[in-house]
Amino acid sequence: MTFTGLIGRICMFPLQLIINLCVRFRIHPNILTGIGVLINVAAAIQLALGHFITAGVIMIVANIFDFIDGKVAREIQEVSEFGGFWDSVVDRFSDIALFIGLIYLYSRLGRTDYVMITALAMMFAIMTSYTRARAESLIAKCKVGFMERPERIVLFMIGAFTNRMAAVMWVIGVLSVFTVADRIIYTYMMLRTPREKVAV
């Protein structure tokens, strides 16, 4: 077994216990998703107060719920189209809440520059999700680009634990711009190719 595989198994052990507990008590996965977003709101409040370490810890707890809801759904055979929709909507709400917490903090501190970069990072983070959703109403898949939600959350945690949130906002913002552009170009090419083949 590789070192990373060992770490994965160690981390999975307590998560599997939580999953088994939820399955035993038949806790609906949509409830777990809802709990996750409430915990993320708590993390956003801590960001707004400037308590970055506390916010980072709370984000870890929130993402436990984000991780287990789908697995619980499969275990108790409650996978549904609405569940997938609900999970996506809640993810967007959680993301926006974290950004708003930072915007509140920076506005209270009078850091207009940090407010702007956080707002731009939030805008392009939302556009990252929207471009994929809109593209996949036209083509099969559009997962190109690096900056998706898991990467954003990891960066948020790094920023919280290192007290470098402003720098993290720059990274999220810049990479999200490239991801949105990549998805627009990819969708354009995918939609254009079949027409060219028909014309030939």
C-alpha positions as a Markdown table, in Angstrom:
| # | Residue | x | y | z |
|---|---|---|---|---|
| 1 | Met | 0.0 | 0.0 | 0.0 |
| 2 | Thr | 1.2 | 3.5 | -0.8 |
| 3 | Phe | 1.6 | 6.2 | 1.8 |
| 4 | Thr | -1.2 | 8.2 | 0.3 |
| 5 | Gly | -3.4 | 5.1 | 0.2 |
| 6 | Leu | -2.7 | 4.5 | 3.9 |
| 7 | Ile | -3.6 | 8.1 | 4.7 |
| 8 | Gly | -6.8 | 7.7 | 2.7 |
| 9 | Arg | -7.7 | 4.6 | 4.7 |
| 10 | Ile | -7.0 | 6.2 | 8.0 |
| 11 | Cys | -9.2 | 9.2 | 7.1 |
| 12 | Met | -11.9 | 7.0 | 5.7 |
| 13 | Phe | -12.2 | 5.0 | 8.9 |
| 14 | Pro | -14.0 | 7.6 | 11.0 |
| 15 | Leu | -16.0 | 8.8 | 8.0 |
| 16 | Gln | -17.3 | 5.3 | 7.4 |
| 17 | Leu | -18.3 | 5.1 | 11.1 |
| 18 | Ile | -20.4 | 8.3 | 10.6 |
| 19 | Ile | -21.9 | 6.9 | 7.4 |
| 20 | Asn | -22.8 | 3.6 | 9.1 |
| 21 | Leu | -24.4 | 5.5 | 12.0 |
| 22 | Cys | -26.5 | 7.6 | 9.5 |
| 23 | Val | -27.5 | 4.5 | 7.6 |
| 24 | Arg | -28.5 | 2.7 | 10.8 |
| 25 | Phe | -30.8 | 5.6 | 11.9 |
| 26 | Arg | -32.0 | 6.1 | 8.3 |
| 27 | Ile | -31.1 | 9.8 | 8.3 |
| 28 | His | -32.2 | 11.1 | 4.9 |
| 29 | Pro | -29.2 | 12.4 | 2.8 |
| 30 | Asn | -31.1 | 15.6 | 2.0 |
| 31 | Ile | -31.1 | 16.4 | 5.7 |
| 32 | Leu | -27.3 | 15.8 | 5.9 |
| 33 | Thr | -26.9 | 18.2 | 2.9 |
| 34 | Gly | -29.0 | 20.8 | 4.8 |
| 35 | Ile | -26.9 | 20.4 | 7.9 |
| 36 | Gly | -23.8 | 20.9 | 5.9 |
| 37 | Val | -24.9 | 24.3 | 4.5 |
| 38 | Leu | -25.9 | 25.4 | 8.0 |
| 39 | Ile | -22.4 | 24.5 | 9.3 |
| 40 | Asn | -20.9 | 26.4 | 6.3 |
| 41 | Val | -22.9 | 29.5 | 7.3 |
| 42 | Ala | -21.4 | 29.2 | 10.8 |
| 43 | Ala | -17.9 | 29.1 | 9.1 |
| 44 | Ala | -18.9 | 32.2 | 7.1 |
| 45 | Ile | -19.8 | 34.0 | 10.3 |
| 46 | Gln | -16.4 | 33.2 | 11.8 |
| 47 | Leu | -14.7 | 34.5 | 8.7 |
| 48 | Ala | -16.7 | 37.7 | 9.0 |
| 49 | Leu | -15.5 | 38.0 | 12.6 |
| 50 | Gly | -11.9 | 37.4 | 11.5 |
| 51 | His | -11.6 | 34.1 | 13.4 |
| 52 | Phe | -9.9 | 32.3 | 10.5 |
| 53 | Ile | -8.7 | 29.2 | 12.5 |
| 54 | Thr | -12.1 | 28.5 | 13.9 |
| 55 | Ala | -13.6 | 29.0 | 10.4 |
| 56 | Gly | -11.2 | 26.5 | 9.0 |
| 57 | Val | -12.1 | 23.9 | 11.6 |
| 58 | Ile | -15.8 | 24.4 | 11.0 |
| 59 | Met | -15.3 | 24.1 | 7.2 |
| 60 | Ile | -13.7 | 20.7 | 7.8 |
| 61 | Val | -16.8 | 19.6 | 9.7 |
| 62 | Ala | -19.1 | 21.0 | 7.0 |
| 63 | Asn | -17.3 | 19.1 | 4.3 |
| 64 | Ile | -17.7 | 15.9 | 6.2 |
| 65 | Phe | -21.4 | 16.2 | 5.6 |
| 66 | Asp | -20.8 | 17.2 | 2.0 |
| 67 | Phe | -18.8 | 14.0 | 1.6 |
| 68 | Ile | -21.1 | 11.6 | 3.3 |
| 69 | Asp | -24.5 | 12.7 | 2.0 |
| 70 | Gly | -24.1 | 11.0 | -1.4 |
| 71 | Lys | -22.7 | 7.8 | 0.1 |
| 72 | Val | -25.5 | 7.6 | 2.6 |
| 73 | Ala | -28.0 | 8.1 | -0.3 |
| 74 | Arg | -26.5 | 5.1 | -2.1 |
| 75 | Glu | -26.4 | 3.0 | 1.1 |
| 76 | Ile | -30.1 | 3.5 | 1.9 |
| 77 | Gln | -31.1 | 3.6 | -1.8 |
| 78 | Glu | -32.4 | 7.2 | -1.7 |
| 79 | Val | -30.5 | 8.5 | -4.7 |
| 80 | Ser | -32.8 | 10.8 | -6.6 |
| 81 | Glu | -32.7 | 13.5 | -9.2 |
| 82 | Phe | -34.0 | 16.0 | -6.7 |
| 83 | Gly | -31.2 | 15.0 | -4.3 |
| 84 | Gly | -28.6 | 15.8 | -6.9 |
| 85 | Phe | -30.3 | 19.2 | -7.6 |
| 86 | Trp | -30.6 | 20.0 | -3.9 |
| 87 | Asp | -26.9 | 19.2 | -3.4 |
| 88 | Ser | -25.9 | 21.5 | -6.2 |
| 89 | Val | -28.0 | 24.4 | -5.0 |
| 90 | Val | -26.8 | 24.0 | -1.4 |
| 91 | Asp | -23.2 | 23.9 | -2.6 |
| 92 | Arg | -23.6 | 27.3 | -4.4 |
| 93 | Phe | -25.3 | 28.7 | -1.3 |
| 94 | Ser | -22.4 | 27.5 | 0.9 |
| 95 | Asp | -19.8 | 28.9 | -1.5 |
| 96 | Ile | -21.4 | 32.3 | -1.6 |
| 97 | Ala | -21.9 | 32.4 | 2.2 |
| 98 | Leu | -18.1 | 32.0 | 2.7 |
| 99 | Phe | -17.3 | 34.8 | 0.2 |
| 100 | Ile | -19.8 | 37.1 | 1.8 |
| 101 | Gly | -18.3 | 36.5 | 5.2 |
| 102 | Leu | -14.9 | 37.6 | 3.9 |
| 103 | Ile | -16.5 | 40.6 | 2.1 |
| 104 | Tyr | -18.1 | 41.7 | 5.4 |
| 105 | Leu | -14.8 | 41.4 | 7.2 |
| 106 | Tyr | -12.8 | 43.4 | 4.6 |
| 107 | Ser | -15.5 | 46.1 | 4.3 |
| 108 | Arg | -15.5 | 46.5 | 8.1 |
| 109 | Leu | -11.7 | 46.8 | 8.0 |
| 110 | Gly | -11.9 | 49.4 | 5.3 |
| 111 | Arg | -9.9 | 47.2 | 2.8 |
| 112 | Thr | -11.7 | 48.1 | -0.4 |
| 113 | Asp | -9.0 | 46.3 | -2.5 |
| 114 | Tyr | -9.7 | 43.0 | -0.6 |
| 115 | Val | -13.4 | 43.5 | -1.0 |
| 116 | Met | -13.0 | 43.9 | -4.7 |
| 117 | Ile | -10.8 | 40.8 | -5.2 |
| 118 | Thr | -13.1 | 38.7 | -3.0 |
| 119 | Ala | -16.2 | 39.9 | -5.0 |
| 120 | Leu | -14.5 | 39.1 | -8.3 |
| 121 | Ala | -13.4 | 35.7 | -7.0 |
| 122 | Met | -17.0 | 35.0 | -5.9 |
| 123 | Met | -18.3 | 36.1 | -9.3 |
| 124 | Phe | -16.0 | 33.9 | -11.3 |
| 125 | Ala | -16.5 | 31.0 | -8.9 |
| 126 | Ile | -20.2 | 31.2 | -9.6 |
| 127 | Met | -19.6 | 31.5 | -13.3 |
| 128 | Thr | -17.4 | 28.4 | -13.1 |
| 129 | Ser | -20.4 | 26.4 | -11.9 |
| 130 | Tyr | -22.9 | 28.1 | -14.3 |
| 131 | Thr | -20.8 | 27.6 | -17.4 |
| 132 | Arg | -20.6 | 23.9 | -16.7 |
| 133 | Ala | -24.3 | 23.6 | -16.0 |
| 134 | Arg | -25.3 | 25.6 | -19.1 |
| 135 | Ala | -22.8 | 23.8 | -21.3 |
| 136 | Glu | -24.0 | 20.4 | -20.2 |
| 137 | Ser | -27.5 | 21.3 | -21.3 |
| 138 | Leu | -26.0 | 21.4 | -24.8 |
| 139 | Ile | -23.2 | 18.9 | -24.7 |
| 140 | Ala | -22.5 | 15.7 | -22.7 |
| 141 | Lys | -19.8 | 16.9 | -20.4 |
| 142 | Cys | -17.9 | 20.1 | -19.6 |
| 143 | Lys | -15.5 | 19.4 | -16.7 |
| 144 | Val | -12.5 | 21.1 | -18.2 |
| 145 | Gly | -10.5 | 23.6 | -16.2 |
| 146 | Phe | -8.8 | 23.3 | -12.8 |
| 147 | Met | -10.8 | 25.5 | -10.4 |
| 148 | Glu | -13.8 | 23.5 | -9.3 |
| 149 | Arg | -15.5 | 23.4 | -5.9 |
| 150 | Pro | -13.2 | 20.9 | -4.2 |
| 151 | Glu | -10.2 | 23.0 | -5.1 |
| 152 | Arg | -11.9 | 26.2 | -3.9 |
| 153 | Ile | -12.7 | 24.6 | -0.6 |
| 154 | Val | -9.2 | 23.3 | -0.1 |
| 155 | Leu | -7.8 | 26.8 | -0.8 |
| 156 | Phe | -10.3 | 28.4 | 1.6 |
| 157 | Met | -9.1 | 26.0 | 4.3 |
| 158 | Ile | -5.4 | 26.8 | 3.5 |
| 159 | Gly | -6.1 | 30.5 | 3.6 |
| 160 | Ala | -8.0 | 30.1 | 6.9 |
| 161 | Phe | -5.3 | 28.0 | 8.6 |
| 162 | Thr | -2.4 | 30.2 | 7.3 |
| 163 | Asn | -4.2 | 33.6 | 7.7 |
| 164 | Arg | -3.6 | 34.3 | 4.0 |
| 165 | Met | -7.2 | 34.7 | 2.8 |
| 166 | Ala | -6.5 | 37.7 | 0.6 |
| 167 | Ala | -3.8 | 35.8 | -1.3 |
| 168 | Val | -6.1 | 32.8 | -1.6 |
| 169 | Met | -8.8 | 35.1 | -3.1 |
| 170 | Trp | -6.3 | 36.1 | -5.8 |
| 171 | Val | -5.5 | 32.5 | -6.6 |
| 172 | Ile | -9.2 | 31.5 | -6.7 |
| 173 | Gly | -10.0 | 34.6 | -8.8 |
| 174 | Val | -7.3 | 34.1 | -11.4 |
| 175 | Leu | -7.7 | 30.4 | -11.8 |
| 176 | Ser | -11.5 | 30.7 | -12.0 |
| 177 | Val | -11.2 | 33.2 | -14.8 |
| 178 | Phe | -9.1 | 30.7 | -16.8 |
| 179 | Thr | -11.5 | 27.9 | -15.9 |
| 180 | Val | -14.5 | 29.9 | -17.2 |
| 181 | Ala | -12.7 | 30.9 | -20.4 |
| 182 | Asp | -11.6 | 27.2 | -20.9 |
| 183 | Arg | -15.2 | 26.0 | -20.6 |
| 184 | Ile | -16.6 | 28.6 | -23.0 |
| 185 | Ile | -13.9 | 27.7 | -25.6 |
| 186 | Tyr | -14.4 | 24.0 | -25.1 |
| 187 | Thr | -18.2 | 24.3 | -25.4 |
| 188 | Tyr | -17.8 | 26.4 | -28.6 |
| 189 | Met | -15.5 | 23.8 | -30.1 |
| 190 | Met | -17.7 | 20.9 | -29.2 |
| 191 | Leu | -20.8 | 22.6 | -30.7 |
| 192 | Arg | -18.9 | 23.7 | -33.8 |
| 193 | Thr | -17.3 | 20.3 | -34.7 |
| 194 | Pro | -20.4 | 18.3 | -35.6 |
| 195 | Arg | -21.7 | 21.1 | -37.9 |
| 196 | Glu | -18.4 | 21.1 | -39.7 |
| 197 | Lys | -18.5 | 17.4 | -40.2 |
| 198 | Val | -22.1 | 17.7 | -41.6 |
| 199 | Ala | -21.0 | 20.4 | -44.0 |
| 200 | Val | -18.1 | 18.2 | -45.3 |
